[in-house]
Each structure stands twice: as structure tokens, then as C-alpha cells.
Amino acid sequence: MTAEQHVDGNPKADPKVSTLAYFGTELRIRREEAGLSQTTLGRRTFCTHSYVSRIESGSRVPSEEFAQRCDDALCTGGLFARLWPVVIEHAYPDWFRPFVDLEKDATCIWDFENQVVPGLLQTEEYARALFAAARLPNTDEMVAARMTRQHILERTDRCRLWAVLDENVLRRAVGGPHIMARQLEAVLAAAEDPRTIVQVVPFDVGAHASMDGPFAGLTMNEGADVVYVDGRARGYISAAPEEVADYAYAYDLLRADALSPKASIDLIAARAKEIS
């Protein structure tokens, strides 16, 4: 991003940096040409001023619906609808994009993590620290994509989310104590919604059912359930009934070994207080 600023203080995206930044730049130009403020465009596209601002600065991935509504509001003849697939093409790895699409239609997401907070519960600071540690060249796009995925938890008809964390997740201070404390506080806030359950597998359990790594499953209202297994270079998605059943059984074992939801929240709160 350049040092040039919007009137509202948000940085302008450099269109040469990425397709996401190019989308944001084009949106700002067309909005200003139409004589609309970010707030007015937000009203016309049924979203907030903040959402428009973040897309224009290249820090959020636009939804397909938003792109279409911008075309209608700004009379751009389908420009943003045509740009949207290009943005998505570069926002998520090819092998992960199908999972993101399925995630939107899941009735329940069940996620186990042994190293990091689940992506759907990560703060922007925490996510940025993770990607920065991996020295990824497209950190801004990856952070924006991860934050955009979290919109599924803001819907009135949102799915249920069950997250089981190895205690190691709480102990690794990603980004330093301040960022980690705020991240744990965000997990606590998310767990106040009855549709989000968080459990922690404590160290004193010893070995557990998924020592080999994290995975996530989707319970679908229509179609086969799926499981996503993470990996270093890439993950993979499977809808094979026997494989989904195998991971569902492992998840049941993890939940059996984990602290109760209340005891887990108490442990997370104590850890947040300890490092804040």
C-alpha cells in the first residue's frame, strides 16, 4: 500500500500490488466519479461504510453479491462482476477454494487445531503474524481472505461452530503477548454465542486422537459431508464416507478428552489474563 490516505484515514490500495488492490482502486475511482461517499455506497449495496472502506484499501475480499450490487449502484455494466472471479482466483489456493465455498452452506463446522487458533476465530493481527512468520509474498491478500471467511459467522442463519484446541494453541504467543492476549479475548467473545462451542484438550491428557495434525469437517444440509485435512504444502478435501466417518470418530475422541466448554473458557480466560 502507498502512503497516500483517504479522507477517512484508511490507506489507498496500490493497484499494482495485487488483483485485490486493483479491485479496490477501481471501486474507489468509480465511486468518486459517481459522487458517492463510502457511506452512501454502503447503503446502496446493503453493507457498512467500514466494509466499503476495507475493500477499497485492499484489506478485505469482496463477496460476489457485493460486486454485483456495486455494478448496479455505479452503473458499471458488469465491471465488478467480471473482476470478482479474478480476485477470488488469487485470494485462496486452488485446493482450498472448494472448502471455502462449501463452508458457506454448512450447518455445522467441527474444527480441531493443535498449533493455532482456527481461522474462523482469528483476529486480523494474529492472522497477519502467522502469515508474516511464513514469509509469504501475498500476506495482505491471505489476511484479507481469512477475515472475509469469517462473515459466515455474522449471518442470522449462521452455522454452528465447534472448535477443539490443543492446549498448545493457548501457550504459543503468536505475534507476542499483546496480540495473543487480544486473540484469546476474541475467542472468549466468540464463545458467548451459543452456536459457538470451544473446548481445550489439556496437556495432562497426554497423547490424543489427532497427534498427527489439524483437520476440519463440514456437516452439510444437502449433499455429502466433507473433511479437510491440513498439510505443510497443501491440504486436501475428501467427501469419501469412510474417511469422513474416520475423522468424525477422531473428533468424538478429542471432545471426550477435552475439558468441558465451561472449564475450557475458564482456562482460556486465565491464560489471557496471564499474558496480558
C-alpha positions as CSV (number, residue, x, y, z in Angstrom):
1,M,0.0,0.0,0.0
2,T,1.1,3.5,-0.6
3,A,1.4,6.3,2.0
4,E,-1.4,8.2,0.3
5,Q,-4.5,8.3,2.5
6,H,-8.3,8.5,2.1
7,V,-10.1,11.4,3.8
8,D,-11.3,8.9,6.4
9,G,-7.7,7.9,7.2
10,N,-7.7,4.5,5.5
11,P,-4.8,3.8,3.1
12,K,-5.4,3.7,-0.6
13,A,-4.6,0.4,-2.3
14,D,-1.8,0.3,-4.8
15,P,-3.4,-1.3,-7.9
16,K,0.0,-2.8,-9.0
17,V,0.3,-4.9,-5.8
18,S,-2.5,-7.5,-6.4
19,T,-5.8,-8.2,-8.1
20,L,-7.5,-7.4,-4.7
21,A,-5.8,-4.0,-4.6
22,Y,-6.8,-3.4,-8.3
23,F,-10.5,-4.2,-7.4
24,G,-10.3,-1.7,-4.5
25,T,-8.8,1.0,-6.6
26,E,-11.3,0.6,-9.4
27,L,-14.1,0.7,-6.9
28,R,-12.8,3.9,-5.3
29,I,-12.4,5.6,-8.7
30,R,-15.9,4.7,-9.9
31,R,-17.5,5.7,-6.6
32,E,-15.8,9.1,-6.6
33,E,-16.7,9.6,-10.3
34,A,-20.3,8.9,-9.3
35,G,-20.1,11.5,-6.5
36,L,-20.9,8.9,-3.7
37,S,-19.4,8.7,-0.3
38,Q,-18.4,5.3,1.1
39,T,-21.4,5.5,3.5
40,T,-23.8,6.1,0.6
41,L,-22.4,3.3,-1.5
42,G,-22.6,1.1,1.6
43,R,-26.3,1.9,2.0
44,R,-26.9,1.1,-1.7
45,T,-25.1,-2.2,-1.5
46,F,-26.6,-3.2,1.9
47,C,-23.3,-3.2,3.8
48,T,-21.4,-0.9,6.2
49,H,-19.2,2.1,5.5
50,S,-16.4,0.1,7.1
51,Y,-16.8,-2.8,4.7
52,V,-16.6,-0.5,1.6
53,S,-13.6,1.2,3.1
54,R,-11.7,-2.1,3.7
55,I,-12.4,-3.3,0.2
56,E,-11.2,-0.1,-1.3
57,S,-8.0,-0.3,0.8
58,G,-7.4,-3.9,-0.3
59,S,-7.8,-5.4,3.2
60,R,-11.0,-7.4,2.5
61,V,-12.0,-9.8,-0.2
62,P,-15.4,-8.6,-1.7
63,S,-18.3,-11.0,-1.9
64,E,-19.8,-11.9,-5.3
65,E,-23.1,-10.2,-4.2
66,F,-21.2,-7.0,-3.3
67,A,-19.5,-6.9,-6.7
68,Q,-22.9,-7.3,-8.4
69,R,-24.5,-4.6,-6.3
70,C,-21.7,-2.2,-7.0
71,D,-22.3,-2.7,-10.7
72,D,-26.0,-1.8,-10.1
73,A,-25.3,1.1,-7.8
74,L,-22.5,2.6,-10.0
75,C,-23.9,1.6,-13.4
76,T,-20.6,0.0,-14.4
77,G,-22.0,-2.5,-16.9
78,G,-20.9,-5.6,-15.0
79,L,-17.3,-4.5,-14.5
80,F,-17.0,-5.6,-10.9
81,A,-18.9,-8.9,-11.5
82,R,-16.2,-9.7,-14.2
83,L,-13.4,-8.7,-11.9
84,W,-14.6,-10.8,-8.9
85,P,-13.6,-14.2,-10.2
86,V,-10.1,-12.9,-10.9
87,V,-9.9,-11.6,-7.3
88,I,-11.1,-14.9,-5.9
89,E,-8.7,-16.9,-8.2
90,H,-5.7,-15.3,-6.3
91,A,-7.2,-14.9,-2.8
92,Y,-7.3,-18.6,-2.0
93,P,-5.2,-21.6,-3.1
94,D,-6.8,-23.7,-5.8
95,W,-7.0,-26.7,-3.5
96,F,-8.7,-24.7,-0.6
97,R,-11.3,-22.7,-2.6
98,P,-13.8,-25.6,-2.8
99,F,-13.8,-25.9,1.0
100,V,-14.5,-22.2,1.4
101,D,-17.4,-22.5,-1.0
102,L,-18.8,-25.5,0.9
103,E,-18.2,-23.8,4.3
104,K,-20.8,-21.2,3.4
105,D,-23.5,-23.8,3.1
106,A,-22.5,-26.0,6.1
107,T,-24.9,-26.4,9.0
108,C,-22.1,-27.3,11.4
109,I,-18.3,-26.8,11.2
110,W,-16.2,-29.0,13.5
111,D,-12.5,-28.0,13.7
112,F,-9.5,-29.3,15.6
113,E,-6.3,-27.3,15.8
114,N,-3.1,-28.3,17.5
115,Q,-0.9,-25.3,16.8
116,V,-3.0,-22.2,16.0
117,V,-6.4,-20.7,16.6
118,P,-9.0,-21.8,14.0
119,G,-9.1,-19.4,11.0
120,L,-12.7,-18.5,11.6
121,L,-11.8,-17.2,15.1
122,Q,-8.5,-15.4,14.3
123,T,-8.1,-11.7,14.8
124,E,-6.5,-9.7,11.9
125,E,-3.4,-9.1,13.9
126,Y,-3.0,-12.8,14.8
127,A,-3.5,-13.9,11.2
128,R,-1.0,-11.3,9.9
129,A,1.6,-12.5,12.4
130,L,1.1,-16.1,11.2
131,F,1.5,-15.3,7.6
132,A,4.4,-13.0,8.2
133,A,6.2,-15.8,10.1
134,A,5.9,-17.9,7.0
135,R,7.5,-15.1,4.8
136,L,4.6,-15.4,2.3
137,P,4.8,-12.8,-0.5
138,N,1.0,-12.3,-0.6
139,T,0.4,-11.7,3.1
140,D,-2.1,-8.9,2.6
141,E,-4.3,-11.0,0.3
142,M,-4.1,-14.0,2.6
143,V,-5.1,-12.0,5.7
144,A,-7.9,-10.3,3.8
145,A,-9.2,-13.7,2.5
146,R,-9.1,-15.1,6.1
147,M,-11.0,-12.2,7.5
148,T,-13.6,-12.4,4.7
149,R,-14.3,-16.1,5.5
150,Q,-15.5,-15.0,9.0
151,H,-18.5,-13.3,7.5
152,I,-20.4,-16.7,7.7
153,L,-20.5,-16.3,11.5
154,E,-22.1,-12.9,11.2
155,R,-25.2,-14.2,9.4
156,T,-28.5,-14.5,11.2
157,D,-28.8,-18.1,9.9
158,R,-25.2,-18.9,10.6
159,C,-23.9,-22.4,11.2
160,R,-22.8,-24.0,14.4
161,L,-19.1,-24.0,15.1
162,W,-17.4,-26.5,17.3
163,A,-13.7,-25.8,17.9
164,V,-11.4,-28.2,19.8
165,L,-8.0,-26.8,20.6
166,D,-4.9,-28.5,21.9
167,E,-3.7,-26.5,25.0
168,N,-0.5,-25.8,22.9
169,V,-2.6,-23.3,21.0
170,L,-3.0,-21.2,24.1
171,R,0.6,-21.4,25.1
172,R,2.2,-20.3,21.8
173,A,2.2,-16.4,21.9
174,V,1.8,-15.8,18.2
175,G,2.7,-12.2,17.4
176,G,3.8,-11.6,21.0
177,P,1.9,-11.3,24.3
178,H,-0.3,-8.4,23.4
179,I,-1.6,-9.8,20.1
180,M,-2.0,-13.2,21.7
181,A,-4.0,-11.8,24.7
182,R,-6.3,-10.0,22.3
183,Q,-6.7,-13.2,20.3
184,L,-7.7,-15.2,23.3
185,E,-10.1,-12.5,24.3
186,A,-11.6,-12.7,20.8
187,V,-12.1,-16.4,21.3
188,L,-13.8,-15.8,24.6
189,A,-16.1,-13.2,22.9
190,A,-17.0,-15.7,20.1
191,A,-17.8,-18.4,22.6
192,E,-20.5,-16.1,24.1
193,D,-22.7,-17.0,21.1
194,P,-24.4,-20.3,22.0
195,R,-23.8,-21.5,18.4
196,T,-20.0,-21.5,19.0
197,I,-18.5,-24.1,21.4
198,V,-14.8,-24.1,22.3
199,Q,-13.1,-26.9,24.1
200,V,-9.4,-27.4,25.1
201,V,-7.6,-30.7,25.3
202,P,-5.2,-30.1,28.3
203,F,-1.6,-31.2,28.4
204,D,-2.2,-33.7,31.2
205,V,-4.3,-35.9,28.8
206,G,-1.0,-36.9,27.1
207,A,-1.5,-38.4,23.7
208,H,-4.8,-37.7,22.0
209,A,-6.6,-38.9,18.9
210,S,-5.1,-36.5,16.4
211,M,-1.4,-36.1,17.3
212,D,-0.7,-36.1,13.5
213,G,-2.3,-32.7,12.9
214,P,-5.3,-30.5,12.5
215,F,-8.5,-31.2,10.5
216,A,-11.9,-29.8,10.0
217,G,-15.3,-31.2,8.9
218,L,-18.4,-29.8,7.5
219,T,-21.9,-31.1,8.1
220,M,-24.0,-30.2,5.1
221,N,-27.7,-29.6,4.9
222,E,-27.7,-31.0,1.4
223,G,-25.1,-33.3,-0.2
224,A,-22.3,-35.3,1.4
225,D,-20.4,-34.2,4.5
226,V,-16.7,-33.4,3.9
227,V,-13.5,-33.3,5.8
228,Y,-10.5,-31.0,5.2
229,V,-7.0,-32.2,6.4
230,D,-4.3,-29.6,6.6
231,G,-0.8,-30.0,5.4
232,R,2.5,-28.1,5.1
233,A,2.5,-27.5,1.4
234,R,-1.2,-28.0,0.8
235,G,-4.3,-29.6,2.4
236,Y,-6.8,-31.9,0.8
237,I,-10.6,-32.3,0.9
238,S,-12.5,-35.6,1.0
239,A,-16.2,-36.5,0.8
240,A,-15.5,-40.2,0.9
241,P,-17.9,-41.5,3.6
242,E,-15.4,-43.9,5.2
243,E,-12.8,-41.1,5.5
244,V,-15.3,-38.5,6.9
245,A,-16.5,-41.2,9.4
246,D,-13.0,-41.9,10.5
247,Y,-12.3,-38.2,11.2
248,A,-15.7,-37.8,12.9
249,Y,-14.8,-40.6,15.2
250,A,-11.4,-39.0,16.0
251,Y,-13.3,-35.8,16.7
252,D,-15.6,-37.6,19.2
253,L,-12.5,-38.9,21.0
254,L,-11.0,-35.4,21.1
255,R,-14.1,-34.0,22.6
256,A,-14.2,-36.8,25.2
257,D,-10.6,-36.0,26.2
258,A,-11.2,-32.2,26.3
259,L,-12.2,-30.1,29.2
260,S,-15.9,-29.1,29.4
261,P,-16.9,-25.9,27.5
262,K,-17.1,-24.0,30.8
263,A,-13.8,-25.3,32.1
264,S,-12.2,-24.6,28.7
265,I,-13.4,-21.0,28.8
266,D,-12.0,-20.6,32.3
267,L,-8.6,-21.9,31.1
268,I,-8.6,-19.5,28.1
269,A,-9.5,-16.6,30.3
270,A,-6.8,-17.4,32.8
271,R,-4.2,-17.6,30.0
272,A,-5.4,-14.3,28.5
273,K,-5.0,-12.7,31.9
274,E,-1.6,-14.3,32.5
275,I,-0.1,-12.8,29.3
276,S,-1.9,-9.5,29.0
